[in-house]
Amino acid sequence: MEPLVGTDYFIGVAQQTLWVLALACAPILIPALVAGLVLGMIQAATSINEQTLAFVPKLIIVAICLALFGGAILTLLADFTRDMFHRIPDLLR
C-alpha cells in the first residue's frame, strides 16, 4: 500500500510555513531595519556613539508596529494554525 501523502505535500506545507513566517515578521523587521539604518547614519554624521540613542527609537518603532499590525499578524497565524489542524486527517489516510 502506497501512502497518499508524498514529499510534495510536505514541501508545500514547508513553503507555506516560510511564507507565513515572512508575512508575520516583515511588518516589524522592516521598519526596525530602516530606523536602525537612519539612526546609524545620523550617529555617523554627528559622531555620537551612544547605544541608547539607537536602541530606544527602534524599541518605540517596534512597539508602534506591533500595535498597528499585531491584530493582522495574530489573525494570519491563527488562520495558518487552523489550516494545519484541518490538514491532519489528510496525513492519516
N, CA and C atoms as an extended XYZ file, in Angstrom:
279
Properties=species:S:1:pos:R:3:atomname:S:1:resname:S:1:resid:I:1 pbc="F F F"
N         0.843       -1.182        0.000 N   MET     1
C         0.000        0.000        0.000 CA  MET     1
C         0.886        1.243        0.000 C   MET     1
N         0.650        2.094       -0.931 N   GLU     2
C         1.440        3.296       -1.097 CA  GLU     2
C         0.797        4.466       -0.347 C   GLU     2
N         1.589        5.267        0.370 N   PRO     3
C         0.990        6.401        1.090 CA  PRO     3
C         0.437        7.444        0.118 C   PRO     3
N        -0.681        8.042        0.486 N   LEU     4
C        -1.308        9.045       -0.371 CA  LEU     4
C        -0.595       10.385       -0.293 C   LEU     4
N         0.061       10.641        0.828 N   VAL     5
C         0.741       11.913        1.023 CA  VAL     5
C         2.212       11.723        0.705 C   VAL     5
N         2.690       12.438       -0.310 N   GLY     6
C         4.079       12.314       -0.717 CA  GLY     6
C         4.914       13.471       -0.213 C   GLY     6
N         6.133       13.494       -0.705 N   THR     7
C         7.035       14.556       -0.277 CA  THR     7
C         6.595       15.913       -0.810 C   THR     7
N         5.860       15.941       -1.920 N   ASP     8
C         5.358       17.211       -2.445 CA  ASP     8
C         4.427       17.889       -1.457 C   ASP     8
N         3.670       17.090       -0.732 N   TYR     9
C         2.760       17.639        0.283 CA  TYR     9
C         3.547       18.364        1.366 C   TYR     9
N         4.612       17.725        1.856 N   PHE    10
C         5.392       18.313        2.936 CA  PHE    10
C         6.204       19.514        2.462 C   PHE    10
N         6.655       19.468        1.232 N   ILE    11
C         7.356       20.629        0.674 CA  ILE    11
C         6.387       21.801        0.545 C   ILE    11
N         5.153       21.541        0.148 N   GLY    12
C         4.139       22.601        0.072 CA  GLY    12
C         3.824       23.186        1.431 C   GLY    12
N         3.740       22.325        2.453 N   VAL    13
C         3.488       22.807        3.809 CA  VAL    13
C         4.666       23.657        4.302 C   VAL    13
N         5.882       23.200        4.031 N   ALA    14
C         7.065       23.964        4.440 CA  ALA    14
C         7.130       25.307        3.718 C   ALA    14
N         6.776       25.312        2.447 N   GLN    15
C         6.775       26.556        1.683 CA  GLN    15
C         5.737       27.519        2.231 C   GLN    15
N         4.552       27.013        2.544 N   GLN    16
C         3.511       27.864        3.126 CA  GLN    16
C         3.930       28.379        4.498 C   GLN    16
N         4.607       27.547        5.275 N   THR    17
C         5.081       27.955        6.598 CA  THR    17
C         6.084       29.095        6.490 C   THR    17
N         7.023       28.981        5.572 N   LEU    18
C         8.017       30.047        5.395 CA  LEU    18
C         7.370       31.341        4.909 C   LEU    18
N         6.370       31.226        4.043 N   TRP    19
C         5.673       32.410        3.540 CA  TRP    19
C         4.923       33.108        4.671 C   TRP    19
N         4.233       32.342        5.507 N   VAL    20
C         3.506       32.923        6.651 CA  VAL    20
C         4.495       33.559        7.621 C   VAL    20
N         5.635       32.914        7.833 N   LEU    21
C         6.655       33.473        8.713 CA  LEU    21
C         7.166       34.807        8.180 C   LEU    21
N         7.409       34.887        6.886 N   ALA    22
C         7.871       36.148        6.285 CA  ALA    22
C         6.812       37.230        6.397 C   ALA    22
N         5.549       36.868        6.161 N   LEU    23
C         4.469       37.854        6.272 CA  LEU    23
C         4.267       38.322        7.709 C   LEU    23
N         4.516       37.452        8.671 N   ALA    24
C         4.334       37.819       10.071 CA  ALA    24
C         5.481       38.686       10.586 C   ALA    24
N         6.681       38.459       10.088 N   CYS    25
C         7.851       39.191       10.591 CA  CYS    25
C         8.110       40.508        9.872 C   CYS    25
N         7.735       40.596        8.615 N   ALA    26
C         8.069       41.776        7.806 CA  ALA    26
C         7.531       43.087        8.363 C   ALA    26
N         6.281       43.166        8.852 N   PRO    27
C         5.799       44.461        9.345 CA  PRO    27
C         6.531       44.969       10.579 C   PRO    27
N         7.292       44.106       11.234 N   ILE    28
C         8.047       44.534       12.409 CA  ILE    28
C         9.517       44.751       12.050 C   ILE    28
N        10.079       43.833       11.275 N   LEU    29
C        11.510       43.886       10.999 CA  LEU    29
C        11.896       44.989       10.018 C   LEU    29
N        11.071       45.227        9.013 N   ILE    30
C        11.436       46.240        8.003 CA  ILE    30
C        11.488       47.656        8.602 C   ILE    30
N        10.471       48.091        9.361 N   PRO    31
C        10.601       49.427        9.987 CA  PRO    31
C        11.761       49.511       10.978 C   PRO    31
N        12.038       48.437       11.717 N   ALA    32
C        13.175       48.445       12.644 CA  ALA    32
C        14.492       48.540       11.880 C   ALA    32
N        14.580       47.872       10.745 N   LEU    33
C        15.779       47.940        9.917 CA  LEU    33
C        15.985       49.344        9.367 C   LEU    33
N        14.922       49.945        8.860 N   VAL    34
C        15.013       51.307        8.313 CA  VAL    34
C        15.386       52.292        9.413 C   VAL    34
N        14.769       52.152       10.582 N   ALA    35
C        15.087       53.053       11.695 CA  ALA    35
C        16.545       52.898       12.121 C   ALA    35
N        17.019       51.652       12.183 N   GLY    36
C        18.422       51.429       12.535 CA  GLY    36
C        19.376       52.021       11.520 C   GLY    36
N        19.019       51.920       10.250 N   LEU    37
C        19.863       52.491        9.199 CA  LEU    37
C        19.913       54.011        9.285 C   LEU    37
N        18.746       54.630        9.454 N   VAL    38
C        18.693       56.100        9.559 CA  VAL    38
C        19.429       56.577       10.804 C   VAL    38
N        19.179       55.926       11.921 N   LEU    39
C        19.851       56.337       13.159 CA  LEU    39
C        21.352       56.101       13.082 C   LEU    39
N        21.774       55.028       12.427 N   GLY    40
C        23.203       54.785       12.247 CA  GLY    40
C        23.872       55.863       11.406 C   GLY    40
N        23.182       56.313       10.354 N   MET    41
C        23.746       57.396        9.531 CA  MET    41
C        23.812       58.694       10.318 C   MET    41
N        22.786       58.960       11.122 N   ILE    42
C        22.803       60.176       11.953 CA  ILE    42
C        23.938       60.101       12.964 C   ILE    42
N        24.123       58.936       13.592 N   GLN    43
C        25.210       58.794       14.558 CA  GLN    43
C        26.572       58.920       13.888 C   GLN    43
N        26.711       58.409       12.686 N   ALA    44
C        27.989       58.523       11.977 CA  ALA    44
C        28.266       59.967       11.576 C   ALA    44
N        27.216       60.684       11.192 N   ALA    45
C        27.402       62.073       10.776 CA  ALA    45
C        27.706       62.984       11.955 C   ALA    45
N        27.152       62.693       13.104 N   THR    46
C        27.340       63.565       14.273 CA  THR    46
C        28.392       63.040       15.241 C   THR    46
N        28.963       61.867       14.975 N   SER    47
C        29.968       61.232       15.831 CA  SER    47
C        29.459       60.991       17.253 C   SER    47
N        28.178       60.755       17.388 N   ILE    48
C        27.596       60.405       18.683 CA  ILE    48
C        27.520       58.882       18.731 C   ILE    48
N        28.217       58.283       19.684 N   ASN    49
C        28.266       56.829       19.769 CA  ASN    49
C        27.532       56.321       21.006 C   ASN    49
N        26.388       56.856       21.277 N   GLU    50
C        25.578       56.432       22.411 CA  GLU    50
C        24.663       55.294       21.981 C   GLU    50
N        24.729       54.157       22.674 N   GLN    51
C        23.948       52.985       22.284 CA  GLN    51
C        22.459       53.166       22.537 C   GLN    51
N        22.094       53.868       23.607 N   THR    52
C        20.677       54.047       23.900 CA  THR    52
C        20.010       54.947       22.871 C   THR    52
N        20.791       55.794       22.212 N   LEU    53
C        20.233       56.658       21.171 CA  LEU    53
C        19.694       55.837       20.002 C   LEU    53
N        20.295       54.703       19.725 N   ALA    54
C        19.812       53.838       18.644 CA  ALA    54
C        18.766       52.838       19.146 C   ALA    54
N        18.884       52.404       20.394 N   PHE    55
C        18.011       51.351       20.900 CA  PHE    55
C        16.602       51.840       21.201 C   PHE    55
N        16.481       52.962       21.861 N   VAL    56
C        15.171       53.450       22.299 CA  VAL    56
C        14.248       53.779       21.123 C   VAL    56
N        14.694       54.509       20.100 N   PRO    57
C        13.787       54.754       18.967 CA  PRO    57
C        13.365       53.472       18.244 C   PRO    57
N        14.289       52.513       18.098 N   LYS    58
C        13.913       51.245       17.465 CA  LYS    58
C        12.895       50.496       18.314 C   LYS    58
N        13.059       50.544       19.620 N   LEU    59
C        12.105       49.902       20.516 CA  LEU    59
C        10.722       50.542       20.395 C   LEU    59
N        10.693       51.861       20.297 N   ILE    60
C         9.422       52.574       20.138 CA  ILE    60
C         8.778       52.235       18.797 C   ILE    60
N         9.574       52.172       17.732 N   ILE    61
C         9.042       51.851       16.404 CA  ILE    61
C         8.493       50.424       16.376 C   ILE    61
N         9.189       49.488       17.009 N   VAL    62
C         8.702       48.111       17.062 CA  VAL    62
C         7.397       48.041       17.847 C   VAL    62
N         7.303       48.787       18.947 N   ALA    63
C         6.069       48.797       19.735 CA  ALA    63
C         4.905       49.377       18.929 C   ALA    63
N         5.157       50.444       18.184 N   ILE    64
C         4.106       51.043       17.346 CA  ILE    64
C         3.677       50.067       16.251 C   ILE    64
N         4.640       49.396       15.633 N   CYS    65
C         4.310       48.422       14.580 CA  CYS    65
C         3.529       47.243       15.143 C   CYS    65
N         3.874       46.806       16.343 N   LEU    66
C         3.109       45.733       16.966 CA  LEU    66
C         1.687       46.180       17.278 C   LEU    66
N         1.537       47.433       17.709 N   ALA    67
C         0.195       47.942       17.992 CA  ALA    67
C        -0.629       48.058       16.704 C   ALA    67
N         0.009       48.474       15.618 N   LEU    68
C        -0.709       48.646       14.358 CA  LEU    68
C        -1.002       47.315       13.659 C   LEU    68
N         0.000       46.442       13.611 N   PHE    69
C        -0.112       45.225       12.812 CA  PHE    69
C        -0.294       43.956       13.638 C   PHE    69
N        -0.313       44.069       14.954 N   GLY    70
C        -0.406       42.887       15.809 CA  GLY    70
C        -1.660       42.070       15.565 C   GLY    70
N        -2.792       42.732       15.393 N   GLY    71
C        -4.037       42.014       15.143 CA  GLY    71
C        -4.011       41.252       13.835 C   GLY    71
N        -3.470       41.876       12.800 N   ALA    72
C        -3.378       41.212       11.497 CA  ALA    72
C        -2.413       40.030       11.555 C   ALA    72
N        -1.319       40.192       12.282 N   ILE    73
C        -0.345       39.103       12.406 CA  ILE    73
C        -0.962       37.933       13.169 C   ILE    73
N        -1.671       38.226       14.258 N   LEU    74
C        -2.318       37.157       15.019 CA  LEU    74
C        -3.397       36.455       14.206 C   LEU    74
N        -4.143       37.207       13.403 N   THR    75
C        -5.142       36.598       12.532 CA  THR    75
C        -4.485       35.680       11.505 C   THR    75
N        -3.397       36.140       10.925 N   LEU    76
C        -2.650       35.337        9.957 CA  LEU    76
C        -2.160       34.039       10.595 C   LEU    76
N        -1.581       34.134       11.784 N   LEU    77
C        -1.075       32.945       12.461 CA  LEU    77
C        -2.203       32.008       12.890 C   LEU    77
N        -3.319       32.577       13.338 N   ALA    78
C        -4.459       31.741       13.734 CA  ALA    78
C        -5.040       31.011       12.532 C   ALA    78
N        -5.171       31.694       11.393 N   ASP    79
C        -5.672       31.046       10.176 CA  ASP    79
C        -4.726       29.934        9.710 C   ASP    79
N        -3.441       30.197        9.788 N   PHE    80
C        -2.465       29.184        9.386 CA  PHE    80
C        -2.534       27.974       10.314 C   PHE    80
N        -2.628       28.216       11.619 N   THR    81
C        -2.714       27.117       12.573 CA  THR    81
C        -3.987       26.304       12.350 C   THR    81
N        -5.093       26.984       12.123 N   ARG    82
C        -6.356       26.297       11.852 CA  ARG    82
C        -6.240       25.443       10.585 C   ARG    82
N        -5.595       25.983        9.559 N   ASP    83
C        -5.394       25.244        8.318 CA  ASP    83
C        -4.521       24.009        8.552 C   ASP    83
N        -3.501       24.133        9.380 N   MET    84
C        -2.642       22.990        9.673 CA  MET    84
C        -3.414       21.903       10.421 C   MET    84
N        -4.274       22.299       11.356 N   PHE    85
C        -5.069       21.313       12.080 CA  PHE    85
C        -6.087       20.639       11.155 C   PHE    85
N        -6.583       21.382       10.179 N   HIS    86
C        -7.536       20.788        9.234 CA  HIS    86
C        -6.848       19.823        8.277 C   HIS    86
N        -5.545       19.951        8.114 N   ARG    87
C        -4.802       19.049        7.228 CA  ARG    87
C        -4.420       17.738        7.895 C   ARG    87
N        -4.568       17.629        9.206 N   ILE    88
C        -4.159       16.410        9.908 CA  ILE    88
C        -4.870       15.169        9.379 C   ILE    88
N        -6.180       15.200        9.104 N   PRO    89
C        -6.828       13.980        8.568 CA  PRO    89
C        -6.244       13.539        7.225 C   PRO    89
N        -5.728       14.470        6.430 N   ASP    90
C        -5.111       14.080        5.155 CA  ASP    90
C        -3.862       13.235        5.380 C   ASP    90
N        -3.186       13.458        6.493 N   LEU    91
C        -1.975       12.693        6.786 CA  LEU    91
C        -2.284       11.288        7.264 C   LEU    91
N        -3.470       11.085        7.820 N   LEU    92
C        -3.828        9.796        8.415 CA  LEU    92
C        -4.515        8.850        7.440 C   LEU    92
N        -4.739        9.271        6.228 N   ARG    93
C        -5.397        8.401        5.247 CA  ARG    93
C        -4.469        7.347        4.725 C   ARG    93
